[in-house]
Every structure is written in structure tokens, then in C-alpha cells.
């Protein structure tokens, strides 16, 4: 077991920041007309992919040392330039000066999320096959099937908007990621994605369609994605869930543990 420290937090945050950047870059290639921008700021990455996009935020900020006024000014200039609120996912291991600075500038807490990690051994086997379930990599022509499946699985919590579909499309076309589909009795039942970044396997974008829940679909998707990440020489896996959610329980059953809880801080612009 790796114990939680600044180095592990930095790896986890940079893996997610890289995922957001790669998603935005994929969307830029696919849809040059789509509003897209990104900038490295204060040790993290700020991404803009539309005002209501879930990846429009800054990740990994504050892990490289104390804040200065220019860090906040650059963040706010970036988002204000796109008429978007300044949104920052802040790791609790960030330098305390960032918390102090965001507080003084009127940021409010809008969300918390748990970052979970898991060690992976070189020779580890990831769970037995489940009768009636098949998980395989989505084929090149299955972009729409995968995108709609994952988005519809989230629909009870997040409306299926154009921004959500765009993010899913970006994930599908990332060079360093793989998307998987799960089938139950030959019907599509769910999907998920995984990416590799400097030895960190990031599991994200997973959901199960309502009619197929409680059949082991998520467990099968987790095991398949962990096996892919291990094949890419990843030594740890990372995922993000809402505290106390079914997703968190699924990940804890797969030997993930909560490493830390992040706070999402937002400043609106009138």
C-alpha cells in the first residue's frame, strides 16, 4: 500500500489534468469550430470546453508551492475571457496559501468529491468472468453507441446535454485512452473508459443502464479497465466519485481506498 503524501496526490491530480487536456485536444481536432482553450497555471491545467462543460475547470492547482497574486489573476483572466465562472478542483494537499487566497477573493464551495487510489501488482489478476456478461473494447464505429450508453447511464444524475455528449466524444477519440462496452445477454448494458498517464491508470466515464443494474456490470468494467492499465505498466489506479455513492462502493469493493476529498471552488462573474 502506498501511503498518502504530496507525491501521490501530485500523480493523481496530474493524471486527471492530463485527461481533461487530452479530451479537449481531441475535441479540437474533431470539431475545430467548437470553443476550446487550455493553459498551464499554478502547477495545474485550466481547461475551457464550453461554459456548461464538466471539464471546464482547473485541476492540479497549488501542489507546487505557495500562491502569489499572479496565480489567481491568471486563473480569473482565463475563465473570464471565456465568459465562464472560475472553477477550481482543489486538492487538500495544495499549499494553504491557495485556500486563503480563494477565500479572500470570494470563492464559494459548490461540490466535494473523493479521490480513490489502488495499487496494482505486476502479476495481479483482476477478477473472474461473470456469467452472462461480456466486456470488450468499443470498436471504431461504435462511438455513438458508447457515448449514448454512458451518457444515458448518468441521465438520472446529469441531464444528457450537448456538452456531456461532446466530452464523451472527446474521451472516445483520445490516443492514450480506451473505451469499453459491457453486454448482458448480448444487450449493451454499460460502458466506461480508462487512460494511462505516467504510470497512473485513470478510470472514468463509467455507467450502467438502469435495466441492467445489480448484475455485476460495473465490477466487470472495473476489472477489465484495471487489466488494461496494468498492461500499460501502470502501478496505481485512480478514480473519482461522489462521497458515499454507489460508485464509491463499487470502487471500494475493487480494493480502491479514499485517498483524499477535494473541494470545488467557484467564483461567478456578473
ZADO-1210 file (C-alpha; in nm, 4 decimals, padded with zeros to 6 digits):
<atoms>
<atom x="00.0000" y="00.0000" z="00.0000" code="UNK" pos="1"/>
<atom x="00.1232" y="00.3485" z="-00.0888" code="UNK" pos="2"/>
<atom x="00.0574" y="00.5990" z="00.1873" code="UNK" pos="3"/>
<atom x="-00.0997" y="00.9318" z="00.1037" code="UNK" pos="4"/>
<atom x="00.1552" y="01.2085" z="00.0540" code="UNK" pos="5"/>
<atom x="00.2189" y="01.5060" z="-00.1713" code="UNK" pos="6"/>
<atom x="00.3891" y="01.2932" z="-00.4383" code="UNK" pos="7"/>
<atom x="00.0922" y="01.0560" z="-00.4677" code="UNK" pos="8"/>
<atom x="-00.1526" y="01.3490" z="-00.4739" code="UNK" pos="9"/>
<atom x="00.0521" y="01.5151" z="-00.7472" code="UNK" pos="10"/>
<atom x="00.0444" y="01.1982" z="-00.9590" code="UNK" pos="11"/>
<atom x="-00.3299" y="01.1592" z="-00.9166" code="UNK" pos="12"/>
<atom x="-00.4089" y="01.5232" z="-00.9923" code="UNK" pos="13"/>
<atom x="-00.1780" y="01.5388" z="-01.2932" code="UNK" pos="14"/>
<atom x="-00.3363" y="01.2231" z="-01.4347" code="UNK" pos="15"/>
<atom x="-00.6801" y="01.3840" z="-01.4238" code="UNK" pos="16"/>
<atom x="-00.5487" y="01.7144" z="-01.5556" code="UNK" pos="17"/>
<atom x="-00.3877" y="01.5276" z="-01.8437" code="UNK" pos="18"/>
<atom x="-00.7174" y="01.3502" z="-01.9127" code="UNK" pos="19"/>
<atom x="-00.9061" y="01.6797" z="-01.9326" code="UNK" pos="20"/>
<atom x="-00.6424" y="01.8316" z="-02.1598" code="UNK" pos="21"/>
<atom x="-00.6365" y="01.5275" z="-02.3898" code="UNK" pos="22"/>
<atom x="-01.0162" y="01.5309" z="-02.4101" code="UNK" pos="23"/>
<atom x="-01.0138" y="01.8984" z="-02.5080" code="UNK" pos="24"/>
<atom x="-00.7408" y="01.8388" z="-02.7654" code="UNK" pos="25"/>
<atom x="-00.9374" y="01.5515" z="-02.9178" code="UNK" pos="26"/>
<atom x="-01.2466" y="01.7701" z="-02.9438" code="UNK" pos="27"/>
<atom x="-01.0416" y="02.0457" z="-03.1055" code="UNK" pos="28"/>
<atom x="-00.9271" y="01.8015" z="-03.3757" code="UNK" pos="29"/>
<atom x="-01.2762" y="01.6634" z="-03.4312" code="UNK" pos="30"/>
<atom x="-01.4639" y="01.9931" z="-03.4190" code="UNK" pos="31"/>
<atom x="-01.2390" y="02.2902" z="-03.4932" code="UNK" pos="32"/>
<atom x="-01.5358" y="02.5248" z="-03.4605" code="UNK" pos="33"/>
<atom x="-01.6011" y="02.4151" z="-03.1019" code="UNK" pos="34"/>
<atom x="-01.4824" y="02.6657" z="-02.8339" code="UNK" pos="35"/>
<atom x="-01.1741" y="02.5162" z="-02.6728" code="UNK" pos="36"/>
<atom x="-00.8808" y="02.6523" z="-02.4759" code="UNK" pos="37"/>
<atom x="-00.6341" y="02.5427" z="-02.2096" code="UNK" pos="38"/>
<atom x="-00.3469" y="02.6918" z="-02.0126" code="UNK" pos="39"/>
<atom x="-00.0981" y="02.5694" z="-01.7518" code="UNK" pos="40"/>
<atom x="-00.1407" y="02.7797" z="-01.4366" code="UNK" pos="41"/>
<atom x="-00.0033" y="02.7435" z="-01.0812" code="UNK" pos="42"/>
<atom x="00.1146" y="02.3868" z="-01.1384" code="UNK" pos="43"/>
<atom x="-00.2195" y="02.2740" z="-01.2806" code="UNK" pos="44"/>
<atom x="-00.4167" y="02.2980" z="-01.6017" code="UNK" pos="45"/>
<atom x="-00.7137" y="02.5224" z="-01.6736" code="UNK" pos="46"/>
<atom x="-00.9466" y="02.3918" z="-01.9465" code="UNK" pos="47"/>
<atom x="-01.2336" y="02.5612" z="-02.1253" code="UNK" pos="48"/>
<atom x="-01.4651" y="02.3441" z="-02.3350" code="UNK" pos="49"/>
<atom x="-01.7893" y="02.5418" z="-02.3173" code="UNK" pos="50"/>
<atom x="-01.9476" y="02.7319" z="-02.0299" code="UNK" pos="51"/>
<atom x="-02.1525" y="02.4338" z="-01.9079" code="UNK" pos="52"/>
<atom x="-01.8979" y="02.1599" z="-01.9818" code="UNK" pos="53"/>
<atom x="-01.7948" y="01.9362" z="-01.6886" code="UNK" pos="54"/>
<atom x="-01.4297" y="01.9674" z="-01.7922" code="UNK" pos="55"/>
<atom x="-01.4338" y="02.3497" z="-01.7863" code="UNK" pos="56"/>
<atom x="-01.2313" y="02.3950" z="-01.4686" code="UNK" pos="57"/>
<atom x="-00.8775" y="02.3993" z="-01.3298" code="UNK" pos="58"/>
<atom x="-00.7195" y="02.0835" z="-01.1880" code="UNK" pos="59"/>
<atom x="-00.3910" y="02.0257" z="-01.0071" code="UNK" pos="60"/>
<atom x="-00.3509" y="02.3849" z="-00.8890" code="UNK" pos="61"/>
<atom x="-00.1414" y="02.4600" z="-00.5825" code="UNK" pos="62"/>
<atom x="00.0690" y="02.1461" z="-00.5424" code="UNK" pos="63"/>
<atom x="00.3995" y="02.3059" z="-00.6450" code="UNK" pos="64"/>
<atom x="00.4344" y="02.5631" z="-00.3659" code="UNK" pos="65"/>
<atom x="00.2869" y="02.8838" z="-00.2222" code="UNK" pos="66"/>
<atom x="00.0490" y="03.1060" z="-00.4172" code="UNK" pos="67"/>
<atom x="00.1150" y="03.4531" z="-00.5457" code="UNK" pos="68"/>
<atom x="-00.1251" y="03.7129" z="-00.6773" code="UNK" pos="69"/>
<atom x="-00.0414" y="03.6344" z="-01.0384" code="UNK" pos="70"/>
<atom x="-00.1707" y="03.2759" z="-00.9970" code="UNK" pos="71"/>
<atom x="-00.5193" y="03.3989" z="-00.9087" code="UNK" pos="72"/>
<atom x="-00.5112" y="03.6729" z="-01.1699" code="UNK" pos="73"/>
<atom x="-00.4145" y="03.4291" z="-01.4463" code="UNK" pos="74"/>
<atom x="-00.6869" y="03.1826" z="-01.3454" code="UNK" pos="75"/>
<atom x="-00.9528" y="03.4505" z="-01.3385" code="UNK" pos="76"/>
<atom x="-00.8364" y="03.6099" z="-01.6633" code="UNK" pos="77"/>
<atom x="-00.8510" y="03.2706" z="-01.8357" code="UNK" pos="78"/>
<atom x="-01.2107" y="03.1936" z="-01.7379" code="UNK" pos="79"/>
<atom x="-01.3436" y="03.5485" z="-01.7565" code="UNK" pos="80"/>
<atom x="-01.2047" y="03.5704" z="-02.1085" code="UNK" pos="81"/>
<atom x="-01.4473" y="03.2903" z="-02.1998" code="UNK" pos="82"/>
<atom x="-01.7409" y="03.4360" z="-02.0015" code="UNK" pos="83"/>
<atom x="-01.7261" y="03.1376" z="-01.7664" code="UNK" pos="84"/>
<atom x="-01.7125" y="03.1185" z="-01.3858" code="UNK" pos="85"/>
<atom x="-01.3678" y="03.0457" z="-01.2443" code="UNK" pos="86"/>
<atom x="-01.3908" y="02.6867" z="-01.1198" code="UNK" pos="87"/>
<atom x="-01.1090" y="02.5067" z="-00.9381" code="UNK" pos="88"/>
<atom x="-01.0952" y="02.1479" z="-00.8129" code="UNK" pos="89"/>
<atom x="-00.8633" y="02.1943" z="-00.5154" code="UNK" pos="90"/>
<atom x="-00.6708" y="01.9069" z="-00.3586" code="UNK" pos="91"/>
<atom x="-00.6441" y="01.9284" z="00.0239" code="UNK" pos="92"/>
<atom x="-00.2664" y="01.8883" z="-00.0059" code="UNK" pos="93"/>
<atom x="-00.2418" y="02.2148" z="-00.2018" code="UNK" pos="94"/>
<atom x="-00.0393" y="02.4838" z="-00.0294" code="UNK" pos="95"/>
<atom x="-00.2594" y="02.6522" z="00.2366" code="UNK" pos="96"/>
<atom x="-00.1965" y="02.9906" z="00.0744" code="UNK" pos="97"/>
<atom x="-00.4286" y="02.8875" z="-00.2083" code="UNK" pos="98"/>
<atom x="-00.7176" y="02.8244" z="00.0302" code="UNK" pos="99"/>
<atom x="-00.6514" y="03.1590" z="00.1936" code="UNK" pos="100"/>
<atom x="-00.6334" y="03.3363" z="-00.1423" code="UNK" pos="101"/>
<atom x="-00.9519" y="03.1818" z="-00.2804" code="UNK" pos="102"/>
<atom x="-01.1325" y="03.2704" z="00.0428" code="UNK" pos="103"/>
<atom x="-01.0260" y="03.6346" z="00.0272" code="UNK" pos="104"/>
<atom x="-01.1405" y="03.6571" z="-00.3356" code="UNK" pos="105"/>
<atom x="-01.4947" y="03.5426" z="-00.2618" code="UNK" pos="106"/>
<atom x="-01.4942" y="03.1852" z="-00.3900" code="UNK" pos="107"/>
<atom x="-01.7687" y="02.9534" z="-00.2678" code="UNK" pos="108"/>
<atom x="-01.7715" y="02.5792" z="-00.2168" code="UNK" pos="109"/>
<atom x="-02.0038" y="02.4082" z="-00.4662" code="UNK" pos="110"/>
<atom x="-01.9076" y="02.0409" z="-00.4539" code="UNK" pos="111"/>
<atom x="-01.6877" y="01.7815" z="-00.2844" code="UNK" pos="112"/>
<atom x="-01.5573" y="01.4600" z="-00.4376" code="UNK" pos="113"/>
<atom x="-01.3480" y="01.1685" z="-00.3197" code="UNK" pos="114"/>
<atom x="-01.0284" y="01.0677" z="-00.4975" code="UNK" pos="115"/>
<atom x="-00.9697" y="00.6952" z="-00.4604" code="UNK" pos="116"/>
<atom x="-00.6474" y="00.5083" z="-00.5349" code="UNK" pos="117"/>
<atom x="-00.5444" y="00.1454" z="-00.5705" code="UNK" pos="118"/>
<atom x="-00.2040" y="-00.0209" z="-00.6007" code="UNK" pos="119"/>
<atom x="-00.1553" y="-00.2709" z="-00.8823" code="UNK" pos="120"/>
<atom x="00.0935" y="-00.5578" z="-00.8738" code="UNK" pos="121"/>
<atom x="00.2739" y="-00.6617" z="-01.1905" code="UNK" pos="122"/>
<atom x="00.1314" y="-01.0150" z="-01.1837" code="UNK" pos="123"/>
<atom x="-00.2140" y="-00.9286" z="-01.0469" code="UNK" pos="124"/>
<atom x="-00.5260" y="-01.0897" z="-01.1911" code="UNK" pos="125"/>
<atom x="-00.8379" y="-00.8744" z="-01.1935" code="UNK" pos="126"/>
<atom x="-01.1453" y="-01.0743" z="-01.1055" code="UNK" pos="127"/>
<atom x="-01.3153" y="-01.3753" z="-01.2665" code="UNK" pos="128"/>
<atom x="-01.5524" y="-01.3562" z="-01.5612" code="UNK" pos="129"/>
<atom x="-01.9206" y="-01.3122" z="-01.4747" code="UNK" pos="130"/>
<atom x="-02.1701" y="-01.5464" z="-01.6399" code="UNK" pos="131"/>
<atom x="-02.3800" y="-01.3665" z="-01.8991" code="UNK" pos="132"/>
<atom x="-02.1542" y="-01.0579" z="-01.9092" code="UNK" pos="133"/>
<atom x="-01.9052" y="-00.9675" z="-02.1814" code="UNK" pos="134"/>
<atom x="-01.6819" y="-00.6591" z="-02.1708" code="UNK" pos="135"/>
<atom x="-01.4845" y="-00.5612" z="-02.4777" code="UNK" pos="136"/>
<atom x="-01.3170" y="-00.2560" z="-02.6242" code="UNK" pos="137"/>
<atom x="-01.5518" y="-00.0343" z="-02.8233" code="UNK" pos="138"/>
<atom x="-01.4812" y="-00.0560" z="-03.1956" code="UNK" pos="139"/>
<atom x="-01.4003" y="00.2481" z="-03.4104" code="UNK" pos="140"/>
<atom x="-01.7537" y="00.2601" z="-03.5496" code="UNK" pos="141"/>
<atom x="-01.9180" y="00.2421" z="-03.2069" code="UNK" pos="142"/>
<atom x="-01.8543" y="00.5998" z="-03.0970" code="UNK" pos="143"/>
<atom x="-02.2242" y="00.6890" z="-03.0896" code="UNK" pos="144"/>
<atom x="-02.3204" y="00.3652" z="-02.9135" code="UNK" pos="145"/>
<atom x="-02.0583" y="00.4131" z="-02.6418" code="UNK" pos="146"/>
<atom x="-02.1264" y="00.7853" z="-02.5991" code="UNK" pos="147"/>
<atom x="-02.5028" y="00.7475" z="-02.5654" code="UNK" pos="148"/>
<atom x="-02.4750" y="00.4415" z="-02.3412" code="UNK" pos="149"/>
<atom x="-02.2505" y="00.6159" z="-02.0880" code="UNK" pos="150"/>
<atom x="-02.4465" y="00.9420" z="-02.1018" code="UNK" pos="151"/>
<atom x="-02.7814" y="00.7652" z="-02.0554" code="UNK" pos="152"/>
<atom x="-02.6417" y="00.5737" z="-01.7599" code="UNK" pos="153"/>
<atom x="-02.5678" y="00.9113" z="-01.5965" code="UNK" pos="154"/>
<atom x="-02.9011" y="01.0675" z="-01.7015" code="UNK" pos="155"/>
<atom x="-03.0735" y="01.0379" z="-01.3621" code="UNK" pos="156"/>
<atom x="-02.7976" y="01.2497" z="-01.2059" code="UNK" pos="157"/>
<atom x="-02.6799" y="01.4627" z="-01.5001" code="UNK" pos="158"/>
<atom x="-02.9056" y="01.5608" z="-01.7928" code="UNK" pos="159"/>
<atom x="-02.7826" y="01.4401" z="-02.1318" code="UNK" pos="160"/>
<atom x="-02.6722" y="01.7753" z="-02.2737" code="UNK" pos="161"/>
<atom x="-02.4690" y="01.8571" z="-02.5825" code="UNK" pos="162"/>
<atom x="-02.1751" y="01.9388" z="-02.3537" code="UNK" pos="163"/>
<atom x="-02.1894" y="01.5966" z="-02.1884" code="UNK" pos="164"/>
<atom x="-02.2036" y="01.4239" z="-02.5274" code="UNK" pos="165"/>
<atom x="-01.9116" y="01.6327" z="-02.6506" code="UNK" pos="166"/>
<atom x="-01.6990" y="01.5316" z="-02.3515" code="UNK" pos="167"/>
<atom x="-01.7821" y="01.1661" z="-02.4105" code="UNK" pos="168"/>
<atom x="-01.6865" y="01.2085" z="-02.7767" code="UNK" pos="169"/>
<atom x="-01.3544" y="01.3590" z="-02.6730" code="UNK" pos="170"/>
<atom x="-01.2836" y="01.0675" z="-02.4395" code="UNK" pos="171"/>
<atom x="-01.3601" y="00.8197" z="-02.7172" code="UNK" pos="172"/>
<atom x="-01.1007" y="00.9704" z="-02.9507" code="UNK" pos="173"/>
<atom x="-00.8130" y="01.0097" z="-02.7058" code="UNK" pos="174"/>
<atom x="-00.4950" y="00.8353" z="-02.8154" code="UNK" pos="175"/>
<atom x="-00.3927" y="00.7406" z="-02.4595" code="UNK" pos="176"/>
<atom x="-00.7322" y="00.6027" z="-02.3537" code="UNK" pos="177"/>
<atom x="-00.9572" y="00.3077" z="-02.4272" code="UNK" pos="178"/>
<atom x="-01.3355" y="00.2871" z="-02.4118" code="UNK" pos="179"/>
<atom x="-01.5137" y="-00.0348" z="-02.3190" code="UNK" pos="180"/>
<atom x="-01.8686" y="-00.1628" z="-02.3618" code="UNK" pos="181"/>
<atom x="-02.0374" y="-00.4166" z="-02.1366" code="UNK" pos="182"/>
<atom x="-02.3022" y="-00.6552" z="-02.2691" code="UNK" pos="183"/>
<atom x="-02.5504" y="-00.8574" z="-02.0636" code="UNK" pos="184"/>
<atom x="-02.7201" y="-01.1403" z="-02.2516" code="UNK" pos="185"/>
<atom x="-02.5976" y="-00.9766" z="-02.5766" code="UNK" pos="186"/>
<atom x="-02.7591" y="-00.6401" z="-02.4995" code="UNK" pos="187"/>
<atom x="-02.5486" y="-00.3317" z="-02.4310" code="UNK" pos="188"/>
<atom x="-02.5607" y="-00.2697" z="-02.0567" code="UNK" pos="189"/>
<atom x="-02.2977" y="-00.0091" z="-01.9763" code="UNK" pos="190"/>
<atom x="-01.9648" y="00.1428" z="-02.0626" code="UNK" pos="191"/>
<atom x="-01.6545" y="00.3020" z="-01.9209" code="UNK" pos="192"/>
<atom x="-01.3155" y="00.4450" z="-02.0127" code="UNK" pos="193"/>
<atom x="-00.9590" y="00.4258" z="-01.8870" code="UNK" pos="194"/>
<atom x="-00.6442" y="00.6258" z="-01.9613" code="UNK" pos="195"/>
<atom x="-00.2757" y="00.5874" z="-01.8771" code="UNK" pos="196"/>
<atom x="-00.0527" y="00.8787" z="-01.7723" code="UNK" pos="197"/>
<atom x="00.2983" y="00.8313" z="-01.6311" code="UNK" pos="198"/>
<atom x="00.2183" y="00.5098" z="-01.4501" code="UNK" pos="199"/>
<atom x="-00.1286" y="00.6153" z="-01.3329" code="UNK" pos="200"/>
<atom x="-00.4368" y="00.4415" z="-01.4699" code="UNK" pos="201"/>
<atom x="-00.7358" y="00.6755" z="-01.4572" code="UNK" pos="202"/>
<atom x="-01.0799" y="00.5116" z="-01.4525" code="UNK" pos="203"/>
<atom x="-01.3593" y="00.7470" z="-01.5546" code="UNK" pos="204"/>
<atom x="-01.6779" y="00.7866" z="-01.7566" code="UNK" pos="205"/>
<atom x="-01.8445" y="00.4642" z="-01.6389" code="UNK" pos="206"/>
<atom x="-02.2161" y="00.3992" z="-01.6022" code="UNK" pos="207"/>
<atom x="-02.4713" y="00.1195" z="-01.6227" code="UNK" pos="208"/>
<atom x="-02.8091" y="00.1444" z="-01.7898" code="UNK" pos="209"/>
<atom x="-03.0910" y="00.1240" z="-01.5323" code="UNK" pos="210"/>
<atom x="-03.2337" y="-00.2092" z="-01.6547" code="UNK" pos="211"/>
<atom x="-02.9003" y="-00.3863" z="-01.6010" code="UNK" pos="212"/>
<atom x="-02.8019" y="-00.2722" z="-01.2544" code="UNK" pos="213"/>
<atom x="-02.7146" y="-00.5133" z="-00.9738" code="UNK" pos="214"/>
<atom x="-02.5818" y="-00.7693" z="-01.2215" code="UNK" pos="215"/>
<atom x="-02.2110" y="-00.7043" z="-01.1793" code="UNK" pos="216"/>
<atom x="-02.1721" y="-00.4794" z="-01.4832" code="UNK" pos="217"/>
<atom x="-01.9620" y="-00.2183" z="-01.3039" code="UNK" pos="218"/>
<atom x="-01.7426" y="-00.4808" z="-01.1384" code="UNK" pos="219"/>
<atom x="-01.6720" y="-00.6326" z="-01.4797" code="UNK" pos="220"/>
<atom x="-01.5947" y="-00.2909" z="-01.6298" code="UNK" pos="221"/>
<atom x="-01.3622" y="-00.2051" z="-01.3406" code="UNK" pos="222"/>
<atom x="-01.1690" y="-00.5316" z="-01.3701" code="UNK" pos="223"/>
<atom x="-01.1302" y="-00.5023" z="-01.7477" code="UNK" pos="224"/>
<atom x="-01.0049" y="-00.1448" z="-01.7240" code="UNK" pos="225"/>
<atom x="-00.7635" y="-00.2281" z="-01.4417" code="UNK" pos="226"/>
<atom x="-00.6203" y="-00.5105" z="-01.6530" code="UNK" pos="227"/>
<atom x="-00.5703" y="-00.2691" z="-01.9441" code="UNK" pos="228"/>
<atom x="-00.3990" y="-00.0135" z="-01.7186" code="UNK" pos="229"/>
<atom x="-00.1702" y="-00.2797" z="-01.5717" code="UNK" pos="230"/>
<atom x="-00.0758" y="-00.3855" z="-01.9265" code="UNK" pos="231"/>
<atom x="00.0344" y="-00.0235" z="-01.9853" code="UNK" pos="232"/>
<atom x="00.2763" y="-00.0581" z="-01.6884" code="UNK" pos="233"/>
<atom x="00.0623" y="00.1499" z="-01.4508" code="UNK" pos="234"/>
<atom x="00.1435" y="00.0825" z="-01.0859" code="UNK" pos="235"/>
<atom x="-00.1559" y="00.2687" z="-00.9392" code="UNK" pos="236"/>
<atom x="-00.5121" y="00.3356" z="-01.0480" code="UNK" pos="237"/>
<atom x="-00.7153" y="00.6449" z="-00.9638" code="UNK" pos="238"/>
<atom x="-01.0839" y="00.7273" z="-00.9831" code="UNK" pos="239"/>
<atom x="-01.3165" y="00.9999" z="-00.8547" code="UNK" pos="240"/>
<atom x="-01.6620" y="00.9537" z="-00.7015" code="UNK" pos="241"/>
<atom x="-01.9229" y="01.1383" z="-00.5026" code="UNK" pos="242"/>
<atom x="-01.8855" y="01.0633" z="-00.1290" code="UNK" pos="243"/>
<atom x="-02.0970" y="00.7709" z="-00.0130" code="UNK" pos="244"/>
<atom x="-02.2274" y="00.6968" z="-00.3629" code="UNK" pos="245"/>
<atom x="-02.2916" y="00.3619" z="-00.5269" code="UNK" pos="246"/>
<atom x="-01.9903" y="00.4356" z="-00.7475" code="UNK" pos="247"/>
<atom x="-01.7699" y="00.4722" z="-00.4407" code="UNK" pos="248"/>
<atom x="-01.8940" y="00.1412" z="-00.3014" code="UNK" pos="249"/>
<atom x="-01.8217" y="-00.0298" z="-00.6341" code="UNK" pos="250"/>
<atom x="-01.4676" y="00.1036" z="-00.6297" code="UNK" pos="251"/>
<atom x="-01.4067" y="00.0091" z="-00.2670" code="UNK" pos="252"/>
<atom x="-01.5182" y="-00.3460" z="-00.3484" code="UNK" pos="253"/>
<atom x="-01.2413" y="-00.3438" z="-00.6101" code="UNK" pos="254"/>
<atom x="-00.9827" y="-00.2544" z="-00.3419" code="UNK" pos="255"/>
<atom x="-00.9746" y="00.1206" z="-00.4036" code="UNK" pos="256"/>
<atom x="-00.9489" y="00.3387" z="-00.0940" code="UNK" pos="257"/>
<atom x="-01.0295" y="00.7032" z="-00.0369" code="UNK" pos="258"/>
<atom x="-00.7036" y="00.8978" z="-00.0530" code="UNK" pos="259"/>
<atom x="-00.8458" y="01.2478" z="-00.0028" code="UNK" pos="260"/>
<atom x="-01.1519" y="01.4637" z="-00.0548" code="UNK" pos="261"/>
<atom x="-01.1353" y="01.7526" z="-00.2995" code="UNK" pos="262"/>
<atom x="-01.3322" y="02.0752" z="-00.2891" code="UNK" pos="263"/>
<atom x="-01.4681" y="02.2544" z="-00.5932" code="UNK" pos="264"/>
<atom x="-01.4397" y="02.6307" z="-00.5511" code="UNK" pos="265"/>
<atom x="-01.6220" y="02.8679" z="-00.7860" code="UNK" pos="266"/>
<atom x="-01.6324" y="03.2416" z="-00.8399" code="UNK" pos="267"/>
<atom x="-01.9141" y="03.3720" z="-01.0588" code="UNK" pos="268"/>
<atom x="-01.8753" y="03.6764" z="-01.2814" code="UNK" pos="269"/>
<atom x="-02.1667" y="03.9078" z="-01.3420" code="UNK" pos="270"/>
</atoms>
